[in-house]
Amino acid sequence: MMEKYILVLCTCPEDVVAARIANALVEEKLAACVNRLSRMTSTYRWEGKVRSETEALLMIKTTERLLERLGERIRELHPYELPEVIALPIEGGSERYLAWLGQSVAT
């Protein structure tokens, strides 16, 4: 069966939290690579109010088979009551990069 690769998005309240989560996911081989985008503004509805906050975005490259474990680990490390964990399929890409991705995560 061919490996399915995914991109997982997760917002964090600040760069320090984003860095801690990114490092843990890569060190624990739940992700091959995590890109951190700092200082974006998120507008959302929470507890009946529209809010805007500065956040950091994690773009996490991993495999579909690790999604459940990755989500659990994010929830353990994340300060939010309900952290964002959204997975998008990677439909294609450099064969060498995708092979590296698959070799870089837990088996």
N, C-alpha and C positions, 0 to 999 in steps of 0.2 A: 504494500500500500504506500502510495506517495505521500510524503509529509506535506501538511498544509500550514502555510506561514500566515501570521496575522500581525497587524499593527494595533496596539492597545493604547488608548488615550486615557490619561489620568491627570486631573488638575490638582495642584497643591497650593497651600496658602502662602508659601514663601520659598525662596531658593534653597534655604538650609534643609527644609523638609524634603524638597524635590531631590536634592543631592543625596540625602540619606536613603531615600527609597530607591533611587536609581542605582546607587552603589550596592545596596543589599540585593536587588534583583539580579544584577550582573554577577556579583560574587557567588550567589547561590545557584547560578546557572538556570534561573527562571527566564532570563532574557539574554539575548546575544548582544544587544546594544540598546541604550536608552538615550534619546536626545532630550535635552532640557531647554525649553524656551522660556525666558524670564520676562516678567513684567508685562503680561498681557492683561486686558481687562475682561472679566466675565460678567455678564448681566444675566440674572436668573431669578426665578421665583422660589422662595424658601419660607416656610411657615406663614404663607399668605401674603408675603411682601415681596415686591420687586427690589432686588439688591444689585449693586455693582461693586466688585472687589478686584483688586490686583492679585493675580495668581501666576503661578508657573505651570507650564504644560509639559507633561512627560509624553514622549512618543516612544513606545516600547515595542521592540521587534522580538517576536517569539514564535512558538508553534501553537497550533490549535490544541494539541494534547496537553499543553501546560497551562492553558487559560484558567482552569479552576484553581490550581495551586497558586498561580500568580495572583489571581483575585483575592484569595484568602490571605496571602502574604501582604498585599497592599492594604487590606482592611486591618491587619495586625499593626502595621507600621504607621498608618495614616491618622492624623488628628481629627479629620472630619467624621461626623456621625454617619454620613452617607457618601463615601468617596466615589468619584466617577471612575468606572471601569467599563470602557466601551471598546469592543473588538471589531476591527474591520479586516476583511480578507485581503491578502496580498495576491492579486491575480496574476502577477508576472514580475519580471525583473531580471537582473543579471544572474545567470545560472551560477557563476562563481560566488557571487555575494550570497545567494540563497543557500548554496551548499555550505558556505562558512556559517551562516545563521544556524542551520541545522546542526552543525558540528559543535557550535559554541554553547548550546543549551543542554540541560540534563537529559539523559537517555532514559 
